[in-house]
Amino acid sequence: MAESILEVKDLRTYFYTEAGVVKAVNGVNFRLEKGQSLGVVGESGSGKSITALSIMGLIKPPGRVISGEIRLQGQDLLKKSRKELEKIRGNDIAMIFQDPMTSLNPVLRVGEQIAEAVVLHRKVNRKEGWNVALEMLKKVGIPEAEDRIRRFPHEMSGGMRQRVMIAIALSCNPKVLIADEPTTALDVTIQAQILDLIRLLQKDFETATIMITHDLGVVAEVCRNVMVMYAGQPVEYSDVTTVLEQPKHPYTWGLLSSLPKLNASGKQRLTPIDGMPPDLGNLPEGCAFAPRCPHKKPVCERQEPSGKWLSPGHFVRCHLYEA
Amino acid sequence: MLSYLIRRTFWMIVTLFFIVLIAFVINFVVPGNPARTIAGPKASPEVIKAIEEKYDLNKPVPVQFEHYFVNLLHGDLGISYRTNESVNSELRTAFPKTMYLGFSVFFLNVLIGVPTGIYAAIKRSKFMDHVILISSLVGTSAPTFWIGYILLFVVGYKLSLLPIGGYGGISHVILPAFTVSLASAAGYVRVVRTSMLEVLGTDYVRTAEAKGLSQSTVILKHAFRSSVIPLITYAGMDLGTLMGGLIVTEGIFGWPGIGQMAVTAINYQDMPTIMGVVLVAAVAVVIANFVVDIIYALVDPRISY
């Protein structure tokens, strides 16, 4: 097995709200190898983004990481002090956010927003920081970078701003890049460009990538492995071909059949998954997916499935495969 | 930008014209005869008539306004009915003193209000946030004359730490400035706290945190800088108001600014002096607003004229 960069074990992040405890992330496990790309897929509220923010150490009260391990090259990030985490954030682990229109500071020049991370982590002076920023803008394919570097975010389009976000994230050559729905807020044509860019840079920088998305198409294009999440837990994990072609979990089946297919004949209807995602503050007993599952057995509503490795590299959490 | 400045200046002049007009007319709405006030209660009708003659008080209001306005355009604010001195020279003495006190208050407001507001926003809903909010409520609610006399009595009289009144250097300005600032800094706290809370929840602050920037850099460089617009608006209004004179505080501490000048002038129906003070106060507010609009464009690149 290749060297593992990031290892998450039994991560649980709960939010202690007045209405009760919301179990947003409820036992997530995965391993990320050097240069590998992992897609995290699930509906809204399945805990994808909270998993990412937990790794970044950016969970704010009333939220709290209550247990688990997040090991970056063997070191548990959950045991680090705030100061130590500041050295890792943006340096070893970087993140791209969903909405480029709101993720850049409106009153700072884009050059400054890239350079400040470089100045901070590389211990260089401001001028060198700006030089790196210029280089990064060119790498992410921004035309007339010498001019754009002095611009403010509102003078750029959404696609350009997302390129700037990518430039910020990669400016310190992180070991892990977390992209939280990086193309969701963009036009379809721009989406493809940004995905191409991420894929290209991922190879270039040998950065391990976690791609959070609800779009299986994105996963198919960019990722090698996929983790399907439901109600704060991974329900299926495997390489991308297996998940797309031989999915085992009923939820994955549901996700796949709710995708439109280009080659489908005529007016074939999409099959949505019935029902709504469960209330994370009040999870059902047994399997969280059971109320919506077309294949549920009596046991599903009584007992939580513990999960099973069907083959090395293919994990499923479902009673259909437990005996 | 240039056309904006020209348009803006034009409207400033229009605004000031109407302020002068309205203030002038109000003088004639209030009952009483200025000539009698000037002459004293025992003056004979002849004397009063002579005074009316001298100050044009027997002419119709539009004619009087025309006289006043033409003089104003020549920079002449007239002669005080009470002291017989030119209002220009009286304002030249009093206004710098008001500016001195006003800027001291403004300085304290910013110095106390802004950091406290930022701190309260960081400690949102925690103990210290509540302490700050409650004390700022108490500060705003306590009447100025009460705070002023308490400070005067305790610090000036009992402890003899500072002079108990009058105009002078730093030691004289501390008590009156604190008296006003204890109440008005509270407004800054609330403005800064609210706008900071709004910005602290934004995506770009999270981006800044994700870069690994320290908390102080995130707060000051990223959050505070983009949250200053409401603060600038508020500070501009505050400064404009302060330049109009602090009537109660100047009274308590015997500070010879335009606030006191206004009070005396109103008591004597000294119209030229009243008009002079109103005009200075109005110009201060109008200029403060103008400067605020210019500063907007300087601090926020999204705003351009």
Boltz contact constraints between the chains, C-beta under 6 A:
constraints:
  - contact:
      token1: [A, 56]
      token2: [B, 210]
      max_distance: 6.0
  - contact:
      token1: [A, 58]
      token2: [B, 209]
      max_distance: 6.0
  - contact:
      token1: [A, 86]
      token2: [B, 212]
      max_distance: 6.0
  - contact:
      token1: [A, 86]
      token2: [B, 214]
      max_distance: 6.0
  - contact:
      token1: [A, 89]
      token2: [B, 212]
      max_distance: 6.0
  - contact:
      token1: [A, 90]
      token2: [B, 211]
      max_distance: 6.0
  - contact:
      token1: [A, 90]
      token2: [B, 212]
      max_distance: 6.0
  - contact:
      token1: [A, 91]
      token2: [B, 212]
      max_distance: 6.0
  - contact:
      token1: [A, 95]
      token2: [B, 210]
      max_distance: 6.0
  - contact:
      token1: [A, 97]
      token2: [B, 203]
      max_distance: 6.0
  - contact:
      token1: [A, 102]
      token2: [B, 203]
      max_distance: 6.0
  - contact:
      token1: [A, 103]
      token2: [B, 203]
      max_distance: 6.0
  - contact:
      token1: [A, 103]
      token2: [B, 204]
      max_distance: 6.0
  - contact:
      token1: [A, 103]
      token2: [B, 207]
      max_distance: 6.0
  - contact:
      token1: [A, 104]
      token2: [B, 204]
      max_distance: 6.0
  - contact:
      token1: [A, 105]
      token2: [B, 204]
      max_distance: 6.0
  - contact:
      token1: [A, 105]
      token2: [B, 222]
      max_distance: 6.0
  - contact:
      token1: [A, 106]
      token2: [B, 226]
      max_distance: 6.0
  - contact:
      token1: [A, 106]
      token2: [B, 302]
      max_distance: 6.0
  - contact:
      token1: [A, 107]
      token2: [B, 225]
      max_distance: 6.0
  - contact:
      token1: [A, 107]
      token2: [B, 226]
      max_distance: 6.0
  - contact:
      token1: [A, 107]
      token2: [B, 300]
      max_distance: 6.0
  - contact:
      token1: [A, 117]
      token2: [B, 211]
      max_distance: 6.0
  - contact:
      token1: [A, 152]
      token2: [B, 301]
      max_distance: 6.0
  - contact:
      token1: [A, 154]
      token2: [B, 302]
      max_distance: 6.0
